[in-house]
């Protein structure tokens, strides 16, 4: 339907202006009222704090201004996530200041391209589109081009808002903007469908008057085509002069954008326009020229234009900064990126906190860590009343780690500290663990020394992380040294968790005997009191690693520290592997009395029988005190087990014992 109507509309146009028999009607009274109403609406919005545009956060490369035609067949089934976000904000919130805060918190920058995408997305929702359009107009009208006005115009026309449609057409005429072909076709379809014959005829007359051919875009296209297709010279200048063009910021901006692929020609045209008194460059033209020249092969001319901007009091737009910064970073031009950051931070449109983090991360992952550039960014950042945070340090450390350069974190920490930053306890713990766990012993020692040399000491949590890190790397001796240093410095109190981490690491590497020696040493010389769980873990591992005697010694220490004896692993070990002497030694070691209670002895004998070691159980019984040997429960257990064995023919002793215990 669209394309067939377009052909019909073209056929109805006269071939030349001279063939016109009618003149454009003057706006009706209702149209004039509509115009005043729309102008009033556009001036109604009040946005605060517009001098600090929002900069992209995680990916601080904002939507770039595209010189390509707007893609009119936008896929609305798969819209830009930012379009959805903006649509949601302008639908839900009525307070425009609140909307601005929401956009800033979500790191959304309102670029020219984003404006086009949002207006295209909101074509079927004119109320929200109007609200967004007015907000952009008041906040930063330079983001609104002829394309932007056409999209707003289309939203009004296709939704039957006829008076507002004609009011906006009048505003566009004053700006020198024409109505695009797509807008014309869509609105004409709506007018025809609604039977608005007079408005349809008026629309035809608007096009017949040549408004499209006189649009800024069309004129800019003609100028840029002349410059692009020929070698610059007098004949090019003459052709441009013959167009009788009245140059404006919008026109020069579009011409330069059309010449983006030939920046040298763009630069020549830029200089020629002002040198010949045709136009005095403004913020639009300067920024357009900066965006075109902001590349590796035009870097000198770029800085020349940027310096002129500052001399003439022209501000760099956030869109220009974002686009050029992204290009510099992509081409590994980190020094130029830092220079650009410094320039932008001295202007009105300051980059956000995220930009500082972004640059520091890029410096961290560069071929070499340039601490001079790192220091410059930090000083620029804090020089603008910003505060360094743990999140910035964390991001830099992640970047260093990603390129295997975590060992240089001490340089970063020193620089940040010299500029007033003090990392918190959690960050200290994270750094300590990271350095130690990756085997960077010297760097870890340097980190600790730097902290200890300052007024604040490394806290307990960070010490534990340091010890755990060395354990993870497998350097148990270094972990032990760190624990010793901590004990010497602050004593053995409140070191239970750190010591348990150390013992567990030794046990995991089948070095339970060494861990036992450490425990005895620290208990004897430093009055260390291990946790109950530390004892239990170490005893279990010692029994597995043939350390029965050492495990028995720990029972005495457990009693001295007020812990109940840990019986289960001993009974299990003795029933399967222990001798009668081992069993007697265990029963004497587990109690402060001469011998444990009968219930413990009975439990041990039952485990012997389950393991099929009836003879060994008898040997143990023979070495027990007489009151154990003559105890009724003990005698009954042995008698019932023996009877079961004797009455079970053709079965092995082990099976017989198992049957006896079951009975």
N, C-alpha and C positions, 0 to 999 in steps of 0.2 A: 504493500500500500504506500509506504514512504516513497519509494523510488518512482512509482507510477505518478504519484501526485507531483513529485519534483519535475518530471518531464512536462506534465500538463501546465505547471506554473511557469516554466521557462517559455513554453510556446505562447503563453498569453502576454509575454513581455514584448514591448516594441523593440525593433532592431537597433534603434539609435535614439539618442536624446531628442534629436530634432523631430522625430516622428510622434512625440508625445502631444496629445490633444488636451490633456488635463493637467492641472497643477495639484501639488500636494495640498490637501485641505488643512486649514489652520486647526490647531487643537481645539476641541470643544471645551466648554466650560467645565464639564465633568472631568475631562482629561487634565485640565489645568489644576483643578482641585486635587486630583489624584497625584499629580506631580508634587504639589506642595506637601501633601500628606506623606509621600514617600521620602521627600527631603527631610521632613520633620522627624520621621522615624530614624533615618540614617544618622541624624545629629543627636538623637536621644540617648544613645548608648554612652556610658561613661566607664572607662576602664582605667584603673589605677596601676601605677608601677609599670608603665609600658616601655621604660628605658632599658629594661633588662630582659630581652627575649629569652625564651627557654631553649636550652641546648640539649641535644639528644644525650641520654645517659649511657647505657651499656654500649651502644654503638653510636658514638657522637658524630656520625656523619649524617647530616640532616638531608631531607629530600632536596635534591638539587633542582635548580630552575632549568627546565628543558626548553630548548628552542624549537623542538619538534612540535608539529600540530597535535592538539589534544586528540586522543583516541576517543572518538565519539561513541564507538560501540563498546563501551565499558561493560565488562562482565559483572553484572550486579549479583550474580549467584555466588561469586567468589570475591567479595569486596576486600579492600585493604583493611587489615585489623584496626588501623588508626582511624579509618573512616567510621567503623562501627563504634569505636571508643568515643569519638567526637560527637557522633549522632546521639549516642546514649547520654552524654553529659548535657548537650543542649536540649534534649528532650526532658530529662529528669529535673534539672536545676533551672530556677528562674533568675537567681542572682548571678550576674555576670562575673563578679569578683570571685565567687565560689567556683565558677567554671574555669577561670584562669588558674586558680590554685590547683584544681584537679588536673588540668593539663600539665602544669609544671611538675606536679608530684609524679606524673606518669611519663615524664621526659618527652613530651610531644612538642615539636617545634612547628609553628605554623608557617610553612614555606609556600611558595607560589604553586608548586606542583600539588602539595597536599590540599590547598584551597580548591584547586580544580577537581581533584578526586572526590572531595567531600561534597561539593556542589553537584557534581555528576551523580553521586550516590543518592543525594537527597532530592532528586528531580521530582519524585512523586510525593514529597513532603514539603510543600512550599513554606509552611509556617516555621519549621525548624531551619530550612534553608535560608529564609529571610533573617532569622535571628542570628545565624552563623555569619551571614554576609555582612550584616550591620556591625557585628562584633569585630570582624576583621577590618572593616572600613574605618572604625574608630581607633582600633589598636594599632594598625599599620596598613594604611591605605595602599602603600606601594606593593603589597601582595596581591592587589586586585588589578588584573589586566583586562584587555578587551575580551579575552576568553572567559574570564571570571564573570564579567557582566553578562555575557551571552548565556552562560549556564544559569545564572539567576533569572535572566529574562525568560529563558525557556521554561524554568520551573513555574514562573507566574503564568505564562501563556498556556501551557498544556494543562494547567489545573483550573482554567477559567477565570483567573484574576485579571480581567481585561483592563480595568482602569489602572491598576498598578503596572501592568505590562506597558501601557503607553506612557505612563509617567517615567518609567525607567528608560524607555526609548529616547525620550527627550533629554534625560540626563546624559545618556551615552552620546547623543549628538553633540552636546556641549563639550564633551571630552574628546570628540573626534573619533569615537568608536562606532563601527558599523555593526549590523546584525549579520551573524554568520549564516551560511546556507543551511546548515543542519537545523539551527534554531528557526529559521524561516519556514522550512518544510514542516517541522513538527507542529508549530503554532498554527500554520495554515490549515493543517488537517483538523485541528481542534476547532478553529473558527468555522470551517465548512460543516463539521459534524454538528455544531451547536446552532447552525443557521445564522451566523453573524456575518451577513453579506457585506455590510458597510465596513466592518473591521477587516474583512478579508480583502476588500478592494483597496482599503487604505494601506494594508500591508504590501499589496502589489505596487502601489504608487511609491512607497518608501524605497523599494528595491529599484523601481524604474527610475527614480531620481538619481541613482548612482551612488547611494550611500555606502554600498559594500566596496565599490572600487576606490572610494576615498578613505577607507579605514586606515588607521595607523599601521596595521599589519601589512596591508597591501602595499602601501607606500614604502615601508621598510623592506619588504621583499624585493621591490624594484631596485632600491638603492643597493642593497646587499648583493643582488644579482650582477649589477654593473661592476661593483668592486671585486667580486669573487671571480668573474669570468675574464678579466683583463688585467694586464700589467698596469700598475698605477702610473698615471701620467696626466698630462694636460687634457687628453681626450676623455679620460675618466672623470676628471673634475668638471669638464664641460657638460658631459652627459648628466651628471648629478645636478648641476646648476640648472640645466634645461627643464628639470622636473618641477622647478619652482616650489621646492619643498620648504615648509616652515618647520625647522628642526625643534624638537622638544626632548625632554628627558626620556619619555617613553619610546619615541622614535629611535633615538640614538641607541638606547638599550637594546631594542629588538634587532637593529642592524648588527650590533656587535655580537649578539647571541647567534645570529645567522652566520657570522664569520668565525665562529668558535674553532672550526677546524683549520683556519688560516689566521692564526693570531697576529702575524706580522702585518698582514693587510688590515686587520682590525685596528692595530696600533696606529698605522699610518692614517687611516680614516679618522680615528679618535683625535689625533693631533691636528689634522687638517681642518676639521669642523670648527674648532675653537680658534685656531690661528687665523682663519679667514673671517672671524667675527660672525659666523653663522649660528653659533650656540655656545653659551658658557656652561661648562660641564657642572652637573649637579650630582646629588647622591646616587640617583639611578644610573647615570652614565658612568660615573667613576666605579661603582660597584660592578657593573656589567663588564667594564674593561679589566678590572682586577680578577674577576672570575675567568675571563678568557686567557689572561696572561699568567695565571697561577699554575705554572707547570715548569718542568725541569728545563726545557729548552728556551724559556722566556723569563728566567728568574730575575735577571737584572732589570728588565723593563717592568716586571711586576713590582719590585720594591721601589722603583722610581715612581710608579703610579700611586702606590700606597703612601709613600712619603708626601706626595703632593696632596693626597686626601687629608692627611693630618695638618699640613700647612694651611689648607683652605677651610679647615673646620668641618670637613665632611666625615661622617661616621661610616665605619664598615658595617654592613648589614650582617646579621647572624647567619643568613643563608650563604653569603659570600665566604665568611670565615669557615663555616662547616664544610663547604664544598672544596675549598682550596686546602684546608687542613687535611681532609681525607685523601686528597691527591698527593700531598707531600708525604704523608705517612706511607701510602701505598708504594711510592717510589723510593722509600727509605731515606727521604730528605728530612731527617730528624732535626738537624740544626735549624733549617728553615721553618719547620713546624713550631719549634720553640720560639723563634723570632716572631712568628705570626701570633702565637699565644701571648707573648709579651705585648705586642702591638694592640691586640684586642682587649687585653686587660686594662690598658690605659685609656680606653674609649668608653663610650656610654653603654654599648652593647657587650657587656662582659660575658665571657663563657662561664658555664656553671662549674660546680665542684667536680662533676663527673669528667669534665674535660681535663682537669689537672690529673686525675687518676689515670685517664686514658693515655696521656702523654708519658707519665712516669712508667706505666707498663710497657709502652713502646720503647722507651729508653732502656728498660731492663732487659728486653729481649733482642736488642740490637746486636750487631756483630761483636761489639765490645761495649762494656758498661762504661759510658762516659759520665763520670760523676760531676763534671763541670756543668753539663747540660741538666743533669738531675738536680743539682743545687740551684741552678737558675730557675727551673720550674717551681721548686719549693719556695724560693724567696719571692718570686712573683705572686705566688698563691697567697702566702701569709701577708705579703705587703698590701694586699687588698682586703685586709680584715677577715681573712678566712682562717680556719683552725684545722690543723692536721689531726686526723682521726685514725683509730685502729683499723677501720675498714680500708683506708688508703694503704696503710702498711701491709695489710693482709693481701690486698690485690697485687701489690708489688712483689711480695714474697712468692705468691703463686706464679707470677710471671718468671721470676728468677728460677724457680723450681722447674718450670716447663722447659727451660733451656739448659738444665744441669748446672745452674750458676748460684745455687742457694748459699754456697760457701762465701759469697760476697755480700751476704746480708748484713754483716757487721759494718761495712762501709755505709750502707743505706741507713742503718740504725744510728750511726754516728752523725750523719748529715741531718737526719730528722731531729735528733736530740739537740743538736746545736741550734736548731730553729724552734726550740720550745716544746717539742713533742716528747711525751713520756708514755711508753707502752704500758698497758695494764697487765695484771697478773696472768690472765688467760693468754694474752699474746706472748708473754715471756715463756709460758709453759709450751705453747705451740712451737715457738722457735727452738727452744731447748730440745724438744723431742725430735723435731725435724732434722736438726744438725746431727744429733747423736745417732739417730736411727739410720741415717744415710752414711755413717762411717766417717763423718767429718769431725774427728776428735780435736784437732788443733783449733778449728773454727768454734767448736763448742766451748773449749777452754777459754778462748778469747772472748766469747759472748759472756761467759760467767764472770771473767775478770773485769770486763767493762761494767757489768751491772754492780759487782761488788765494789768497784772503785768509786761508784757514785754514792750519793747519800742513801739511796734505797738499796736494800739487799735483795738477793734472789729469794723469793718466798718458798715455803715448803712444797707447795703444789708444783712449782717449776723444778725444784730439785727432784721430786719424784718423776716428773716427765723426763728429766735429763737421764736419770738412772734407768728408767724404762727404755729410753731410746737406745742407750748403750747395750742393754740386754737384747733388744730386737736386732741390733746389728751383729750380735754374737760376741761382743767384746766384754766378757764378764769381769775381767780384771779391771778394765776402765770403770765399769759400773761399780765395782767394789771400792775403787779409789774415790769415786764421787761420793759414795755413801760414807766412807771414812772421813772425807773432808767435811761433809755435812755434820757428822757426829762431833768431830773436833771443834767445829765452829759453834754449834748450838746445843751440843749435848745429845744424849740418846733418847730423851723424852719425846713423845709424839712422833716417833719415827717408825711406828709399827707397820704402816702401810708400805713405806719405802722398803723396809727390810723384807716384808713378805713378797714384794715384787722381785727383789733380788734372789731370795730363796727359790721362788717358783722358776726363775730363769735358770738357775743352777740345776734344779731338778729336771727341767725339760731337756737339758743336755746331758743327762745321766751323771751329774756331778753332785749327787746328794751328800756324799761324804765330805766334799769341800764345803758345802753349805752348812753341814753340821759343825765343822770346825769354826766357821765364821760365827755361827750362833753361840757356841761356847765362849769364843773370844770376846764378843761384844757383851754377853751376859756377865762374864767374869770381870772384864776391865772397864766397861762403860755403863754397867747397870742397865743394859737394854732389857726390856720386857717384851718378848715377842707376843704376837697375837695367838689365841688358841688355835685358830685355823692354820697359822704358820707351823705350829707343832704337829698338827694332824697331817698336814701335807708332807712335811719332812719325814715323819715316822713312816708313813706309807711308802714313800720313795726309797727310804733306807732299807726297809725289809725286802723290797723288790730287787735292790741293787746290792744284796749280800752285806748289808750293814746292820745285822741283828744286834751286835754289841753296842754300836753307836746309838741305835734306836732305843735300847734299854736305858742308856745314860740320859736320854731326853725325858724319860718318865720322872726321874728325880727332879729335873728342872721344872717340869710341868707342876709337880706337887709344890715346889717352892714358890711358884707364881700363883698358886691357888686354883689351878685347873684340875679337873677330874682326870684320872688316867684314861688313856685312849686304848681300849682293849681289843676292839674288833680286828684290826690288822695283825696284831700279835697272835691272837687265838687262831686266826686263819692260817698264818704262816707256820706256827708250831704244829698244827694238826697235819700239815702236809710235808713239812721239811724239817721241823725242829727235833732235836734229840731230847732225851729225858732231862739231861743237865740244863739244856736251854729252857725247858718248861719250868723247872724249879727256880732257875735264875729269874725268869719273868715273874713268877708268882711272888717272889720275895721283893722284886724291885717295884712292883705296882702298888704296894701298900706300905704304910709306915709301921704296921705291925709285923710280927714274925712271919705270918702267912695270911693270905687272903681268906675271905669268907668261903664257906662250903659251896655256896651257889656259883661262885666264879670257877671253883675247881670242877664242879659237876658240868658246867658249860664247856670247859676245856676237854673233859673226857668224852663228852658227847660228840664233839667235833673230831676227836681222834677216831671214834667208832665210825662216824660218817665217812671218814677218809680211809677206812679199812685197816687202821693201824692198831689193832687190838693188843698185840704184843708190846708195842711201844707205850701204850696206855698203862699196861701192867707195870712196866719199868718205872714210869712216872709215879704210879701209885705206891710202888715200893719205897720211893724216896720221900714220900710225903710224911708229915707228922702222924703219930699214932691216932690222934683224934679224927684225922681225915680218913685214914685207912679203915678205922672201925665205925665210921659214920654210917648209919642205917641206909641213907639215901644213896651213898656211894656204893655200899655193898649190894644193894638191890639193883643198881644200874649194871654193875659188873656181872652179877649172877644172871640177870635176865638176858644180858647180851651173850654170855657164855652158853646158856641153855639154848638159845636160839641157834647158835653156831653148831652145837652138838646135835641138834635135831634136824639139821638141814643137810641131807646126804647129797653127795656128788655135786657140791657147790664149792666154789673157791672161798677162801677165808674172807676176802674183801666183800664178796656178795653176801656172805653170811652175816658179817657185821652190819651191813646196810639193812638186811632184813631184821636183824635184832633191834637196831635203833628204831626202825619203823614200827616194830611191835611195841 
